[in-house]
Amino acid sequence: MTSSDKTRDTSSGVSSSTTSKYSTTERNCKTIPAAPAHRLDIEDIYSHSSDPDDKPNLDILKQHLLLEGRLTEQAALRIIETGKEIYLHFFFFFSLHNICHRVIVEYKTKNIAMSVNRL
């Protein structure tokens, strides 16, 4: 390797001894507030945490998540499980509603057809 090759290698920025211009201990962007350091737990979100039918305090949860805060695993799982139950109940209700609607439409259609045949 010639001396010109050595010079090209060091000037390309592939040096292991380069230092970062950003601090790893301070915030780089001071205008954006830091995310909350604590994670919200079930007790922080729910007023009666032992009651499985209790709904979360959406104002607290929304504000914490807008600030890019985190949840504990137990709190996140409880919210996901509750949402899943609501979704399945809602889905079942509308499926049942659609089935009943089809039955009623078919019944009315048959009655109309039967009354037309009587004429």
N, CA, C and O of each residue as an XYZ file, in Angstrom:
476
protein
N       0.849     -1.161      0.000
C       0.000      0.000      0.000
C       0.897      1.227      0.000
O       1.838      1.335      0.786
N       0.589      2.121     -0.877
C       1.390      3.333     -0.983
C       0.897      4.377      0.005
O      -0.162      4.218      0.612
N       1.653      5.425      0.159
C       1.280      6.478      1.105
C       0.026      7.213      0.648
O      -0.735      7.715      1.476
N      -0.196      7.280     -0.674
C      -1.413      7.946     -1.159
C      -2.651      7.115     -0.830
O      -3.721      7.671     -0.585
N      -2.510      5.770     -0.823
C      -3.636      4.907     -0.437
C      -3.974      5.077      1.029
O      -5.150      5.099      1.391
N      -2.956      5.201      1.891
C      -3.181      5.403      3.317
C      -3.912      6.732      3.560
O      -4.798      6.823      4.410
N      -3.528      7.733      2.812
C      -4.155      9.033      2.969
C      -5.627      8.965      2.551
O      -6.484      9.557      3.207
N      -5.920      8.256      1.477
C      -7.285      8.119      1.000
C      -8.145      7.359      2.016
O      -9.309      7.711      2.211
N      -7.598      6.326      2.667
C      -8.334      5.544      3.644
C      -8.721      6.390      4.854
O      -9.850      6.295      5.334
N      -7.814      7.205      5.348
C      -8.113      8.010      6.536
C      -9.025      9.172      6.198
O      -9.784      9.621      7.057
N      -8.973      9.669      4.974
C      -9.835     10.789      4.623
C     -11.253     10.328      4.274
O     -12.155     11.162      4.195
N     -11.479      9.029      4.062
C     -12.811      8.548      3.707
C     -13.728      8.459      4.915
O     -14.922      8.210      4.753
N     -13.220      8.651      6.094
C     -14.057      8.646      7.284
C     -14.259      7.270      7.876
O     -15.150      7.094      8.707
N     -13.478      6.300      7.486
C     -13.618      4.954      8.003
C     -12.639      4.743      9.143
O     -12.008      3.690      9.239
N     -12.517      5.690      9.964
C     -11.595      5.597     11.087
C     -12.361      5.163     12.319
O     -13.460      5.658     12.568
N     -11.803      4.248     13.095
C     -12.481      3.758     14.291
C     -12.328      4.722     15.462
O     -12.993      4.565     16.486
N     -11.476      5.699     15.319
C     -11.244      6.616     16.425
C     -12.024      7.921     16.286
O     -11.760      8.875     17.018
N     -12.994      7.979     15.344
C     -13.773      9.198     15.197
C     -14.732      9.332     16.367
O     -15.253      8.339     16.875
N     -14.957     10.560     16.787
C     -15.863     10.804     17.904
C     -17.185     11.315     17.375
O     -17.231     11.972     16.336
N     -18.270     11.014     18.092
C     -19.604     11.442     17.695
C     -19.804     12.899     18.079
O     -19.328     13.341     19.125
N     -20.496     13.635     17.246
C     -20.760     15.024     17.566
C     -22.010     15.176     18.430
O     -22.330     16.284     18.861
N     -22.728     14.065     18.690
C     -23.904     14.092     19.536
C     -23.607     13.449     20.887
O     -22.851     12.481     20.978
N     -24.201     13.992     21.908
C     -24.026     13.458     23.253
C     -24.957     12.263     23.454
O     -26.079     12.256     22.948
N     -24.505     11.287     24.169
C     -25.348     10.120     24.469
C     -26.007     10.251     25.833
O     -26.852      9.429     26.188
N     -25.639     11.263     26.602
C     -26.220     11.430     27.931
C     -27.204     12.588     28.000
O     -27.991     12.660     28.944
N     -27.186     13.497     27.031
C     -28.092     14.634     27.015
C     -29.032     14.518     25.821
O     -28.750     13.797     24.863
N     -30.150     15.233     25.887
C     -31.090     15.244     24.762
C     -30.503     16.066     23.623
O     -30.008     17.172     23.842
N     -30.557     15.536     22.425
C     -30.025     16.241     21.261
C     -30.968     17.334     20.791
O     -30.516     18.379     20.323
N     -32.257     17.112     20.906
C     -33.254     18.101     20.499
C     -33.937     18.618     21.750
O     -34.804     17.948     22.311
N     -33.561     19.777     22.179
C     -34.049     20.335     23.447
C     -35.456     20.912     23.337
O     -36.104     21.128     24.361
N     -35.950     21.167     22.121
C     -37.273     21.768     21.966
C     -38.404     20.763     22.159
O     -39.533     21.167     22.437
N     -38.137     19.479     22.022
C     -39.153     18.442     22.202
C     -39.040     17.908     23.614
O     -37.949     17.531     24.043
N     -40.158     17.865     24.359
C     -40.081     17.363     25.738
C     -39.727     15.884     25.764
O     -40.062     15.128     24.852
N     -39.055     15.501     26.809
C     -38.657     14.105     26.967
C     -39.885     13.242     27.246
O     -40.862     13.698     27.839
N     -39.815     12.000     26.810
C     -40.901     11.049     27.082
C     -40.942     10.752     28.579
O     -39.909     10.796     29.246
N     -42.130     10.450     29.113
C     -42.217     10.127     30.539
C     -41.307      8.953     30.889
O     -41.224      7.972     30.150
N     -40.639      9.068     32.009
C     -39.686      8.026     32.409
C     -40.384      6.816     33.016
O     -39.870      5.700     32.934
N     -41.546      7.022     33.623
C     -42.240      5.901     34.267
C     -43.226      5.254     33.296
O     -43.757      5.906     32.396
N     -43.455      3.968     33.497
C     -44.435      3.241     32.708
C     -45.749      3.209     33.472
O     -45.773      3.005     34.686
N     -46.833      3.412     32.749
C     -48.140      3.343     33.400
C     -48.463      1.886     33.728
O     -48.285      0.991     32.902
N     -48.935      1.674     34.937
C     -49.317      0.342     35.386
C     -50.839      0.251     35.416
O     -51.524      1.249     35.195
N     -51.359     -0.913     35.681
C     -52.803     -1.119     35.738
C     -53.434     -0.184     36.758
O     -54.503      0.371     36.505
N     -52.792      0.000     37.907
C     -53.335      0.871     38.950
C     -53.399      2.328     38.511
O     -54.245      3.081     38.993
N     -52.509      2.737     37.596
C     -52.500      4.110     37.104
C     -53.620      4.361     36.094
O     -54.124      5.479     35.986
N     -54.003      3.331     35.367
C     -54.965      3.481     34.277
C     -56.397      3.215     34.744
O     -57.327      3.922     34.355
N     -56.564      2.188     35.583
C     -57.896      1.781     36.029
C     -58.144      2.282     37.453
O     -57.244      2.267     38.293
N     -59.385      2.727     37.713
C     -59.704      3.196     39.062
C     -59.893      2.024     40.023
O     -59.538      2.126     41.198
N     -60.445      0.916     39.538
C     -60.594     -0.310     40.342
C     -59.871     -1.418     39.590
O     -60.478     -2.147     38.805
N     -58.591     -1.536     39.831
C     -57.764     -2.431     39.020
C     -58.131     -3.904     39.180
O     -57.849     -4.708     38.293
N     -58.762     -4.270     40.311
C     -59.118     -5.678     40.503
C     -60.421     -6.040     39.800
O     -60.717     -7.223     39.630
N     -61.212     -5.039     39.386
C     -62.483     -5.286     38.714
C     -62.231     -5.501     37.224
O     -61.761     -4.587     36.547
N     -62.536     -6.698     36.695
C     -62.259     -6.951     35.275
C     -63.164     -6.160     34.337
O     -62.835     -6.002     33.161
N     -64.309     -5.656     34.834
C     -65.222     -4.887     33.995
C     -64.944     -3.389     34.035
O     -65.643     -2.614     33.383
N     -63.937     -2.975     34.789
C     -63.601     -1.556     34.902
C     -62.998     -1.064     33.591
O     -62.226     -1.774     32.947
N     -63.357      0.153     33.204
C     -62.832      0.743     31.974
C     -61.637      1.628     32.302
O     -61.587      2.220     33.380
N     -60.667      1.728     31.384
C     -59.488      2.570     31.646
C     -59.845      4.051     31.611
O     -60.815      4.452     30.967
N     -59.053      4.853     32.310
C     -59.198      6.298     32.272
C     -58.534      6.773     30.981
O     -57.310      6.864     30.895
N     -59.350      7.070     29.993
C     -58.828      7.388     28.661
C     -58.047      8.694     28.618
O     -57.132      8.841     27.808
N     -58.400      9.651     29.490
C     -57.668     10.916     29.498
C     -56.217     10.706     29.916
O     -55.301     11.245     29.295
N     -56.012      9.919     30.971
C     -54.651      9.632     31.441
C     -53.890      8.829     30.401
O     -52.738      9.131     30.091
N     -54.538      7.807     29.863
C     -53.888      6.935     28.876
C     -53.531      7.709     27.608
O     -52.425      7.573     27.085
N     -54.457      8.513     27.120
C     -54.204      9.295     25.902
C     -53.048     10.268     26.093
O     -52.160     10.353     25.245
N     -53.057     11.002     27.203
C     -51.993     11.983     27.456
C     -50.627     11.301     27.559
O     -49.634     11.800     27.031
N     -50.588     10.158     28.243
C     -49.324      9.433     28.414
C     -48.801      8.931     27.062
O     -47.605      9.025     26.783
N     -49.695      8.401     26.232
C     -49.260      7.879     24.934
C     -48.904      8.994     23.963
O     -48.016      8.818     23.130
N     -49.579     10.141     24.052
C     -49.208     11.275     23.198
C     -47.813     11.783     23.525
O     -47.101     12.275     22.650
N     -47.428     11.662     24.784
C     -46.069     12.060     25.187
C     -45.043     10.961     24.922
O     -43.893     11.055     25.351
N     -45.474      9.914     24.206
C     -44.646      8.757     23.859
C     -44.242      7.957     25.084
O     -43.151      7.390     25.145
N     -45.146      7.922     26.062
C     -44.900      7.128     27.258
C     -45.140      5.651     26.993
O     -45.673      5.268     25.951
N     -44.740      4.839     27.946
C     -44.865      3.387     27.807
C     -45.820      2.837     28.846
O     -46.151      3.502     29.828
N     -46.258      1.600     28.611
C     -47.114      0.874     29.544
C     -46.371     -0.352     30.039
O     -45.459     -0.847     29.376
N     -46.768     -0.844     31.219
C     -46.222     -2.122     31.652
C     -46.855     -3.215     30.802
O     -47.894     -3.001     30.176
N     -46.242     -4.360     30.781
C     -46.759     -5.459     29.971
C     -48.152     -5.872     30.440
O     -49.023     -6.158     29.618
N     -48.368     -5.904     31.764
C     -49.674     -6.299     32.301
C     -50.757     -5.318     31.867
O     -51.851     -5.742     31.496
N     -50.476     -4.018     31.905
C     -51.466     -3.008     31.504
C     -51.770     -3.120     30.012
O     -52.930     -3.049     29.606
N     -50.737     -3.294     29.203
C     -50.945     -3.415     27.759
C     -51.759     -4.659     27.431
O     -52.664     -4.611     26.599
N     -51.437     -5.778     28.088
C     -52.178     -7.018     27.830
C     -53.635     -6.896     28.252
O     -54.524     -7.401     27.568
N     -53.886     -6.226     29.379
C     -55.273     -6.059     29.823
C     -56.062     -5.208     28.832
O     -57.213     -5.523     28.531
N     -55.463     -4.146     28.325
C     -56.139     -3.309     27.338
C     -56.404     -4.098     26.053
O     -57.485     -3.991     25.474
N     -55.435     -4.879     25.611
C     -55.589     -5.675     24.390
C     -56.676     -6.731     24.573
O     -57.516     -6.913     23.691
N     -56.668     -7.431     25.713
C     -57.670     -8.466     25.968
C     -59.071     -7.866     26.047
O     -60.021     -8.435     25.510
N     -59.203     -6.719     26.716
C     -60.507     -6.065     26.821
C     -60.990     -5.623     25.445
O     -62.162     -5.794     25.108
N     -60.092     -5.059     24.658
C     -60.450     -4.657     23.290
C     -60.863     -5.844     22.443
O     -61.788     -5.744     21.637
N     -60.186     -6.964     22.621
C     -60.524     -8.183     21.878
C     -61.921     -8.664     22.243
O     -62.695     -9.048     21.367
N     -62.250     -8.644     23.544
C     -63.585     -9.070     23.982
C     -64.663     -8.145     23.421
O     -65.710     -8.609     22.970
N     -64.408     -6.847     23.451
C     -65.384     -5.885     22.914
C     -65.567     -6.111     21.418
O     -66.692     -6.110     20.919
N     -64.469     -6.302     20.709
C     -64.541     -6.527     19.266
C     -65.330     -7.789     18.956
O     -66.196     -7.777     18.081
N     -65.041     -8.884     19.667
C     -65.746    -10.134     19.387
C     -67.233    -10.015     19.708
O     -68.070    -10.540     18.975
N     -67.565     -9.327     20.802
C     -68.967     -9.122     21.148
C     -69.651     -8.285     20.072
O     -70.759     -8.609     19.645
N     -69.007     -7.227     19.639
C     -69.530     -6.346     18.611
C     -69.697     -7.099     17.297
O     -70.719     -6.967     16.624
N     -68.690     -7.889     16.934
C     -68.731     -8.676     15.694
C     -69.871     -9.680     15.747
O     -70.596     -9.843     14.765
N     -70.043    -10.363     16.896
C     -71.116    -11.344     17.053
C     -72.472    -10.662     16.934
O     -73.376    -11.179     16.277
N     -72.616     -9.496     17.572
C     -73.877     -8.759     17.531
C     -74.251     -8.412     16.098
O     -75.394     -8.622     15.690
N     -73.291     -7.876     15.318
C     -73.604     -7.499     13.947
C     -73.786     -8.705     13.046
O     -74.557     -8.640     12.088
N     -73.106     -9.793     13.323
C     -73.335    -11.017     12.553
C     -74.750    -11.512     12.803
O     -75.452    -11.888     11.864
N     -75.175    -11.516     14.066
C     -76.522    -11.930     14.419
C     -77.547    -10.978     13.803
O     -78.592    -11.409     13.314
N     -77.235     -9.675     13.833
C     -78.125     -8.685     13.232
C     -78.280     -8.935     11.739
O     -79.392     -8.855     11.218
N     -77.199     -9.233     11.048
C     -77.257     -9.485      9.604
C     -78.049    -10.749      9.298
O     -78.815    -10.786      8.334
N     -77.871    -11.781     10.110
C     -78.612    -13.027      9.907
C     -80.104    -12.775     10.089
O     -80.916    -13.210      9.272
N     -80.465    -12.068     11.169
C     -81.879    -11.761     11.418
C     -82.453    -10.905     10.295
O     -83.593    -11.110      9.879
N     -81.691     -9.974      9.813
C     -82.150     -9.114      8.731
C     -82.415     -9.932      7.470
O     -83.418     -9.716      6.790
N     -81.528    -10.863      7.158
C     -81.726    -11.711      5.983
C     -82.969    -12.576      6.125
O     -83.723    -12.750      5.167
N     -83.184    -13.122      7.330
C     -84.354    -13.962      7.562
C     -85.630    -13.141      7.383
O     -86.586    -13.602      6.760
N     -85.643    -11.929      7.927
C     -86.821    -11.072      7.812
C     -87.076    -10.710      6.352
O     -88.218    -10.752      5.896
N     -86.025    -10.356      5.615
C     -86.176    -10.000      4.202
C     -86.704    -11.201      3.419
O     -87.599    -11.054      2.587
N     -86.161    -12.375      3.679
C     -86.637    -13.577      2.973
C     -88.087    -13.865      3.327
O     -88.878    -14.223      2.454
N     -88.444    -13.714      4.592
C     -89.818    -13.955      5.023
C     -90.775    -12.982      4.340
O     -91.830    -13.384      3.848
N     -90.402    -11.689      4.311
C     -91.256    -10.695      3.665
C     -91.357    -10.965      2.173
O     -92.432    -10.814      1.592
N     -90.259    -11.360      1.544
C     -90.259    -11.650      0.115
C     -91.178    -12.823     -0.190
O     -91.926    -12.784     -1.168
N     -91.132    -13.871      0.636
C     -91.990    -15.038      0.425
C     -93.447    -14.667      0.643
O     -94.313    -15.116     -0.106
N     -93.736    -13.849      1.663
C     -95.118    -13.437      1.902
C     -95.651    -12.602      0.757
O     -96.811    -12.753      0.372
N     -94.830    -11.726      0.206
C     -95.250    -10.913     -0.932
C     -95.500    -11.822     -2.127
O     -96.484    -11.654     -2.847
N     -94.612    -12.779     -2.334
C     -94.778    -13.705     -3.463
C     -96.033    -14.560     -3.265
O     -96.747    -14.831     -4.231
N     -96.307    -14.981     -2.053
C     -97.493    -15.791     -1.785
C     -98.755    -14.968     -1.985
O     -99.749    -15.474     -2.506
N     -98.725    -13.688     -1.570
C     -99.922    -12.855     -1.760
C    -100.134    -12.519     -3.212
O    -101.280    -12.367     -3.633
N     -99.083    -12.395     -3.999
C     -99.215    -12.144     -5.430
C     -99.793    -13.364     -6.094
O    -100.631    -13.231     -6.987
N     -99.377    -14.563     -5.691
C     -99.871    -15.797     -6.276
C    -101.368    -15.970     -5.982
O    -102.071    -16.589     -6.781
N    -101.865    -15.454     -4.888
C    -103.273    -15.583     -4.514
C    -104.160    -14.704     -5.388
O    -105.353    -14.968     -5.543
N    -103.563    -13.650     -5.962
C    -104.368    -12.760     -6.802
C    -104.717    -13.416     -8.059
O    -105.394    -12.822     -8.898
